[in-house]
Amino acid sequence: MPRETVERVVQLAMSPPPAGRSRWTTRLLGKRVGLTSGCISDLLRENGLKPHLVRTYKVSRDPAFTAKVKDVVGLYLNPPANAVVLSVDEKTSIQALQRTQMPLPLRTGRAVRHTHDYKRHGVIDLYAALEVATGKVTHKLTDAHTAIDFLGFMKKVVRAYPKQELHVILDNSSTHGTPDVEAWLAEHPEVHFHYTPTSASWLNQVEGFFGILGKQSLGVTSFDSKRALRDHLNAFMRSWNSNPTPFEWTKPATAIIRSHRRMLDRISTAVH
């Protein structure tokens, strides 16, 4: 196939779609350049283009991004001696959903099946503190996620690590910096808060744990009450802590900062 034709298809695929369309399709591209949709599919595949896929992104605009990344990543890669580093966050509004009919179990040649509709039995909030060095998780289940609930959880965390220096990585939620929380921190000089940049929750390792929880524990499970959901979550936590798995952070702060700057440059010059 002529190089000019290939280049034209590639450039079209990366250009805005026709009016009224949200993206190019192989048939639209084929009609525009006089090729079959199958031929267009081959060209797109060979050039690593996937117009049918869309991913979301959010680039932090935090003016203190660099300093916060260096601080947090430094705790991961070079933790303070004789101190515990904890990654803390809350997974809010976990729904106790009961499927309207019993799920059909896994069978040879058939996936697990469940109904699309459900009954709601309320929500539960999960607070978790992931010990970066060991993967052990301290948790608490609440009916809300107010500053009072967060403070109650932090008191539990301190009890779990008596007489130890704690470095706590957490996001910029308004509940993490209320006057009551600030007063409590002043009374507990052994606890140090380290905030991730805004719009950068991926920097908090406990998010990886929440991802595992969602896939392995909450995916298609049915709960007939909030109590059943509580018991289920507590069982998962006991199982996890019987053989905890730490996450290994490998990317240095300098690489993250360079990537962030490239993204800021890219979105400031992108043409739509």
N, C-alpha and C positions, 0 to 999 in steps of 0.2 A: 504494500500500500504506500502511496506517495507520502513522503515526510510532511509535506504541506497539509495534507488531509488530516494526518494524525495530530499535528499541531493545532489545526483548526478545531478539531473535536475537543482536545484538552482545554483550549482557551474558552470555548463555549461552555463546557461543563463547569468551569470556574467563574463564569460570568453570571450576572443576574438572570433569572429565568424570564420567559415571556410574560407579558401582562396577564394577570389573573392566575398565575401559577406560583406555587411556593418553592418549587425546585424543578430542575431538569429531569426528564425520564429518558430512558434509552430510545423510546419511540419518538419523542420530541426531537432529540438530537439527531436520530437517524433521518427523520423527515427534513430537518434543516440542511443536512449535508449530503443526502441522497444515499445513505447506507442502511442496511438492515439493523434491527435492534440487537440481534445477536452479535453482529460485527462491532457495534458500539459497546456492548458489554465487554467484549474481549479487549477493546482498546482502553476502556476505563480501568479494567482489572490490571492490564499491563502497566498502566501509569499510576496505579495506586490511588485512584479516585473513586469515591463512594458517595454520589449525590443523594442516595436514599437514606444515609445515616446522618443524624444530627446529635450533637452533644452540647450540653450546657457548660458554661464557665462563668467564673466571677473573679476578677482581678482585684486584689486589695488596693485601696487608695489610702491606707493608713500612712500618715506622714512619718510615723515611727516604725515603719515596716522593717527596715534594716536592723535597727537596734533590737527589736523584739525577736526577730529571727535568730540573730546571734545569741541572744539570751537563752531562748528555748532550745535551740539545737545544741548549744553548749552544754545544757543540762543532760541532753541525751548522750552526747559523745564524750563529755568529760564531766561526769557527775561529781559533786563535791564529796570529799572524803568524810566518812562517818555521818552521812546524811541520807535521807530517803527522798527520792524523786517520785512524785505522784502526778499522774495525768488524770484530771478531774473534769467531768461534764455530766449533764443530765439528759436522758432520753425521755422526752416529754410525750404525754398523751398516747401511751401505749393502749390500744383499744382491746377491751374484752369482747371479742366478736364471736357470736355463736351462729354457725351455719344453720340454715333453716331445715336442712336434711343431713343425715349422717354421711360423712365422707366415704367414698368407695376406695378401698385400699389398693396398694400396688399389686399388679398381677402380671404374669408373663405377657409381654406385648402390649400392656396398657399402663399408662401413667396413673398416679394417684389422682382422683377426681373429687371435686367438691363444688357445691352450689355457688353461684355468683352472688346470691343475696344472703343476708344475715340479720341477726338481731344485735343491737348494741346493749351492753351491760355496764357502760361507764369506761373510764380511763384511769390509768395508773402512771405515775411518773417514777422513773428510775434514776437515782443518783449513783454514780460509780467512780471509784478512785483506783486507777490502774497503777500498781507499783511497777515502774519502768524496768527495774533490774530483774524482777522475778515473774511478772505477769499476774501476780496475785491481785484480786479485786475485792475491795471493800465496798459494800453497796447498801442502799436504803431505798425502800419503796414508800412513796407518799401519794396522797390524793391531790396534791397541787405542787407547784414549783415556785413558791414565793421566797423572798429573802429569809423568812423565818425557817422555811423548810431547808434551804441551803445551809443556813447556820447550824441547824440541828444535825445535818449530815456531817459538816466539818467537825463538830464536837465529837461525833462518833469516830471519825477518822483519827482525831487526836488521841482518843482512848485506845484505838487499835495500835498506835505507835507511841506508847508512853515514854516520856523523857528523851525523845528523839527529835533532831532537827528535820523539818519537813519543807521541801521545796515543791510547791503546788502549781502545776501548769493548768491554766483554765482560760476560757474565752472572756469576752467583754460584756457578758449579760449584765443587765442593770441590777439583777439580784446579787451580783458578786461584789458590789461596791457600795452598798447602802451604809448609812451612818452606824447602824448596829453592827454590821460586819467589820467596818473599820475600827470600831471600839473593841470588838473581840480580838482583832489582830493585834491591837496595841497591848492587850492583856496577855497575848501569846507570842512573844518575840521569837519563839522557836519555829513559827510558821511563816513562810515567805511565799507570797503570791507572785507568779510570773504570767503575764497575759500574752496570749497569742495576738497577732495583728488582726484587725477587723477583717471580716470576709476571708479568713484563713483557718477555718476549723480543721482542715486537713493536716495542720501542723500539730494537732493534739492527738497523741497516740491512742487515747481511749476511743477515738472514733473508729479505729480498726476493730476494736473489741465489739463496739456496737454493731458494726457490719456483720461480724460473725454471729452475734446474738440474733440479729434479724433473720439471717439465712437459716441458721441451724435450730432456732428455737421458736420463732414467731411466725414463720412463713405461712403455713396453711393450717395451723392449729386452731381448734375450736374451743371456746371457753363459755361455760354456761353461767358464769358469775365472775365478779372481780376477785373473789376469794380463790377461784380456780386459777385465774391468771397469776395471782400472787404466789400461790403454791408452785405453779409451773416455773416462774422466774426464779424463785428461791432454789428449786431443784437444779436448774441450770447453773446457778452460781455455785452451789455445792459441788457439782460435777466439775466445773471449770477449776475451782480452787484445789480440788484433789490432785490435779496435774496441770498447774498453770503454765501458760506458754508466753514468754516475753516476746516483744517485737523488737527487731534489730534495726535501728536507724542508721542508714548508710550515707545519706546525701549531706555533704558539708554545707554550712550556711552560705559560703561564697557562691556555690553553684545555684542555690535557691535564689539568692539576690540577683545574680546575673540573669537568670531565667525570668524573674519578675520584671526587671528593667526592659528586657526584650519584649515581653508581653505588653507593657505600658506603651512602648514605642509603636508596637504593631497596632494596637487598638486606637491609638491617636491618629494613625495615618490610614486606617482601613477604609476602603471604598465600598459602599453598599448600593 
